[in-house]
Amino acid sequence: MISLVIPVYNEEVLILNLFERVQNAMEAIGTDFEVVMVDDGSQDSTLEKLLICHNKDKRFKILSLSRNFGHQAAYTAGLNYAKGDFVAMMDGDLQDPPELIKHMYEKAISEKLDVVYGKRTERNEKMRKRILTRLFHSIFTRLAKLENLDQVGNFSLMSKKALSAFLSLQEKNRYLPGLRSFIGFKQGYVSYSRPDRPQGEAKMSLYKLTTLALDAIFSFSNLPVKICLYSGFIGIILICLALIYILIGKITGLAPLGWSSIILSIYFIGSVQLVSIGILGEYVFRIYRETQNRPIFLVNKFTE
């Protein structure tokens, strides 16, 4: 059996279109499948329309969370309820074409892969989003020191063995593509062109995307801490140079620059300290969240 996990949040305008495309795509693989639709605390009629889909096809199961826990948590919830021998996951905005799941499955079987992910060759989205996304992937790929991360997202298919390893990672600050790369196993990819949303507005705002990017960087790289260290070294070097300049001025009788140089030095050192404290604070906050050990998600109802 193949399971497909799809998180949705306030997607009432495209639920029925999503249902039809996913149903046709999964039936092209075979009749033995399930689709776990995760309602991430939607405030519109998304849940009601999901239940209509369930009544049309009982293979569509509805997992309703108690509130909005976020994109990555909603995926995690659905993956915990999936029962298939292979489990796929895709976004609910139809920017991930469900028709591609068949190719992922065939590639996993023919090449004996445990993970097959979708790799974007191009993105038909707004220019600003394309630039920021490409910048993030370029930076993160270099920082994380993990494979299979360039121009990839959540869209993927995993074997039961890989999924079990994936779900054993219970950290609260989650970036699923990074975790999927971390577990290893034999992985491959299917290339595709990512289209823009056919309907509705994007639910991942710039703020949410930035937060997710920071979670990814802080979870898989120690560069932010190194920035603090390097900034401190630069500050020490500049202070030493300033001290040498002052000593030369005293010896030669040339008065050093006045208050402006002093104020600039104070502002520079203060800025370095504030940046360093902020970066360390981000790590401390994430450590605090982990030690709270709160559940990643809470379920309101599961309709099988």
Secondary structure, 3 states (H helix, E strand, C coil): CEEEEEEECCCCCCHHHHHHHHHHHHHCCCCCEEEEEEECCCCCCHHHHHHHHHHHCCCEEEEEECCCCCHHHHHHHHHHHCCCCEEEECCCCCCCCCCHHHHHHHHHHHCCCCEEEEEEEEECCCHHHHHHHHHHHHHHHHHHCCCCCCCEEEEEEEEHHHHHHHHCCCCCCCCHHHHHHHCCCCEEEEEEEECCCCCCCCCCCHHHHHHHHHHHHHHHCCHHHHHHHHHHHHHHHHHHHHHHHHHHHHHHCCCCCCHHHHHHHHHHHHHHHHHHHHHHHHHHHHHHHHHHCCCCCCEEEEEC
